[in-house]
Amino acid sequence: MAEIVRLESVDEKTCSEINELLHQFNDVATSVDLLRTMIGSLSSELWTAVEDRIIVGMATLVLVVKVGGTSSRIEDVVVHEQYRKRGIGKALCQKLIERARAHGAYSIHLTSRPDRVIANELYKKLGFKLHNTNAYRMQL
């Protein structure tokens, strides 16, 4: 089973492994500099699933401090296609839920495309409820 660990340092190998995961999820790529900024931030935690010293999954917890308290979001949950159906996605999400609670967050949010059927089923099993809202985005 993969070990769930917080990413605390970044090199080219780490960046390459994360980009391989991201390419299975969407057309985004990251950089060593961006990853270093991210892991140095107090408002985000990047957690990885590591097996045989290779990053095979990842998920990000984002903390948002607002006037009503701290809320959180789960972002970029992805498991390498060769390692799926082993409970890695579930373990990553459970770790992020645990960490959000440890930070005193009053809620945790995530979005998932409807075509990600298996992921959506996992989120429901973990206790997430479909929230009736309009989601807006502006590309900057």
N, C-alpha and C positions, 0 to 999 in steps of 0.2 A: 504494500500500500504506500502511496505517496505521503511524504511528510509535508504538513502545511506550515510554512515559515514566512515571516515578514521579510520582505526584501529590504536590506539595509545597506547594500553596496551594489554598485553597477560597474560592469566592464563591457567590452565589446561582445563577449560571448553571451552575457546576460541579455543585452539588448537584442542580439540576433535571435535568441530563443523566444523572447517576448514578441518580436516582430513576426516570427513564424506563427505564433498563436494568433496574433492580431489579424494576419492574412486569412486565417480560417474563419474569422468572425466578420471582418469588413475590410475595406480598402485603406485602412489607416496604418501608418508606420510611425514609430517613435524614434527618439535618438537618445544617446547616452546622456547628453546634457539635460534633456527634458525629464528623463527618468531620475537623474540625480536631484533635480529641482523638486520633483514629486516626492521622493523619499525623504527629502529634507523639510518638507512642509508639515506644519502642525495640523493641517486640515485634511490630510489624506494618508491612507495606509495602503500600500500595495502588498498583497499576500500572494504567495506562490505555492504551487504543489510541486514538490521536487521528488523525482524518482531516479535512482542511479546517477545523481548529480546533474540531472537535466530538468529544466523547468518544463513541466507537462501541463500546467494549468495556472490560471491567475484570476484574481478578482480584486477590485479596488473598493475601499470604504472611503467615502467622502463625508466629512463632518461640516455642518453648516450651523454657525452660531447666529441665532436670530433673536429678536426682542422677546419672544416667548420661550426661549430655551434652545437647546441643541437638537437639531434633527440630523438625519444621515441618509446617505444614498449608497446603494450598491451599483457599481459600474463595471463594465468590461469583464464579465464572467465568461471565461472561455477555457475549455479543456481540449488539449490536442486530440484530434479525431482517433488516433490509435490508442488513446487511454480512456475513452469514454465508456460509460456503463460500468464504472468501477467505484462509484460513490465519491469521486473527486470533486465534482461540482457541488454536491451536497456538503462535503466537508469544508470546502472554501466558504460557502454561504453561511454555514453554522459558525465558523470562526468570525466572520464579519458581523454577524448578529451578536455574538458574544462581546466583540470589541465595541460595538455601538452601545451596548448596555454599559460596559465598563466606562465609557466616556459620558454616561448620563443622558444619552439621546432619548428623546421621548417618542421617536418614531424612526422607521427606516423605510425608505422608498426604493423602488427600482422600476425600470421599464423593460419590456421585452416585446419584440415583434411577434405578432400572432402566428407567423409561420414557424417559430421556434417552439413547436408543440412540446417536445420533451422538456425543455427548459421551463416552460410555463407550468407544466404539471409538477415539476420539482418545486417551484416557488409556492404553489398552492399547498403541497404537502408540508412545506416548511412553515406554513401559517400565514402567508401573504394573502391578502384579499384584493380582488380586482377593485380598483378605486375609480368611481365614475367621475371623470374630469376630462377637460379638454387639455391636451398637451400641445404646447406651442413651442416653436423654435424659430430663431432668426439666425441665419448664416451670417457670420461676420467676417 
